[in-house]
Amino acid sequence: MDNQSFMNVHAEVISLIFPYLILDASDFSSFAKLLMIWERERPSAQIKFVLDKLDWDRLYRFHNHPMEVTRDQFHGFVGYSVGHNVVQSLFFNSSQKLFLMEDVQLNLGILSSLASTHLPSSFTFLFFKSIYIGSDIDSTAREIFGIVNMVHLRGKVEELMDLLQSMYEHLFEMDYLLPQSKVCPNAGDLNPQLKIDGFPNEESLWNSLCSNTVLVRCLANH
């Protein structure tokens, strides 16, 4: 086995082990320290390979456990992963910055560039596009409809809205009551694009997508 093949096998083994070191938020600090020791003198591509294999669905929620994982520590890890072009960390980082209205065009562009291969980025790009590019709301609504109308993606949409909601609550330490978007079929006199025949009539989906507590902007505010 040549050196490159050995390194590839080593990275594969590490990528299988590391996720099991983070069973809950209390394990995160130990994992982060171990990662910093392991990554010394490792090729960037190998580090990225391992970071890509982590359970990011679990990691995303660690920022809501400030007693066990400090926010600075968690966001430091996200920043480290962004430096290695890890898709999931780019998604998380850009979403948080868009909630804070920071570098809007840049971060919309990042989500857009990830959209073709990463469903969370695709949906989240449309979510923020509906907020920041109101002039294009009709086409944005149709694109969101295209995602939500696919049976195998509906559950994912609910999960993504829950994630975005948790990110928003963390950033602002409160639960703002905000207006509903034109994309919601129950948005009253806004005549929403998505109020069309065949749209899934699932209460849990609409509770996620059209909740008053979700950060969305209606045309009446433009």
N, C-alpha and C positions, 0 to 999 in steps of 0.2 A: 504494500500500500504506500503510494507516494505521500509526500507531506500535505499536499492540498486535499487529497482524499481523506486523510486522517483528520485534518482540520474541519472538513465538512461533517464527518461522522461525529466529531466532538461537539460541534455546534448543535447537531440534531439531538444528541443525548441531553445536552444542557437545556435545550428548548423543551424537552419532555419533562425534565426534573423541575425547572424553575416554577411553572404554574402551581405545582403542588406545595410550594413553599409559602404561598399566599392563600391560605384557606379563609382568613378573615382579615379585617382591617388591622388587628393587633399584630399580625405577622408582617405588615408592610415595611416597617422600619428595618427589621432584620434582613428582609429580602433586599431592600435598597442597598444596605451596606455590603451584602454578599455580592450583589451585582457589580458594585464599584470595584471590589477586589478582583472578581473574575474578569472584568472587561479590560484590565490593564494589558496593553500591548496586543490586544486582539484587533484583527482587521475590522474596519467599520462595517463591511458587508456581513460579517459573522455576528456582530452585535445586533445589527438591524434584524437579521434572521431570527435571533432569539427573542427580541422585543416584539416582533410581529406575531410570535406564537403565544404570547401571554393572553390570559382571559381578560380582555379589555372591558367586557360588559361588567365584570366585577370591579375592575380598577376604576372605572368611571364613577362609581358610587362611593369611593373612599373619601372623596372630598366632602362628603356629608358626615364624616366621623371625626370631627376636629379634636375630640378627647383622645383618640387613639392614633390618628395620623394628622400631623399639623398640616394646615393648608399650604404653607410655604414649602414643606417637604414634598407634598404631593405634586404641587405645581412645578417644583424643581425637577421632579422625575418626568413630568410631562414635557417640560422644556428640553430635558436631556434627550427624550425620545423624538421630539420634533427635530432636534439637531441631527438625528439619524434617519430622518424622512420616514418615520413610521406612520402609516396612513391613519391609524386610529388616534394617534396623539395629535396629528395635524387637524383631524376632524374636531376633537375636543377643544383644542386651543383656539381654533378659528371661531367655533360656536360661542365660546365664552367671550371672546373679544367683540363679536357682533352684538351680544347682549349689552355690552358696555359701550357700543357705538364707536369702537376703536378701529381705525383703518378699514372702513367698511368695504370699499372696492377691492382692496387687497384680499381680505378674508372671504368675501363672496367669490372672488376668483379662485382661491384655494379650494373651497368647497366644490365649485363648479368643475375644477380640474380632476377632482377625485370622484365625481358623481357617476361616471360610466362604469366603475368597478366596485363602488362602495355604497350600498343602499343607504346607510345612515347619512352619508354626505349628500347623496342625491336628494333625499327628502328634506334634510335640514337646509340645503341650498334654496329649495323652493319656499320653505317656511320663512327664511330671512329675506328672500327676494320679494315675498308678498308684503313684508314690512317696509323694506327700503326702496323698492321700485314699484310704487303704487300705480304708475302709468301703464304697467304691463300686467295688472292684476288678473285680467280675464284669461290670458294665456297661461299664467301661473296656476290659476285655479283649475284649468283643464288638465295641466300636467299633474297636479296633486290628485285630481280625480283618477287619472290614468294609473297611479300607484295604488290608491286606496281601493279601486274597483277590482284589483287582482286579489282573489280569495287568499292565495298563499302569502300575501304581503300584509294583510290587514292586522294580524297580530303584531307584526313588526312595527307598524305605524303607531299602535298604542304604546308599545315599549319605548319608541323614540320620543313620543310626546311626553311620557313620564320622565324620561331622561332629561329632556329640555326643561321641563318644569322644575326638576330638582336642581339643575344648574342655575336656573334663574333665581330660585329661592335662596340658594347659597350666596349668590353674588349680592343680593339686596337685603338679605336678612328679614324679609317680610313677604307677604302674599298680596301683591297688588291686585285690585280688581280692574281689569282692563277690558276694553270693548272687543266684541267678537269680530272675526274677519269675514270678508265677503265669501270666503270659501266655505262657510258654514251654512247648511240649508235652513237652519233655524235662526238666521240673523235678521229676521224681521223685514223692514222695508228696504234693505240693501239689494234685494233681487239677486241673490247669489248665483254665480255661474254653476255651482255644483248642485243646485236644486233641480235635478233632471231625472227622468225615468231611469230606473235600473241602478240608481246609486244604492249601495248597501245600507239597509235600515237596521243597524245594530247599535243599541243604546250605549254599550260600553265604548264603541268606537267614537261615537259623537261626544261622549263625556270626556274623552281624551283630546280629540281633535278640536272641539269647539267650546271647551270650558272657558268661563269668564276669567279664570285665573291664569290662562295661558297668554303669553306676551304676543299679541297680534294687533294689527292696526286696521281699522275699517275705513272705507273711502270717505265717510262723513268727516273724518279728521283731517283730510288732505286739504 
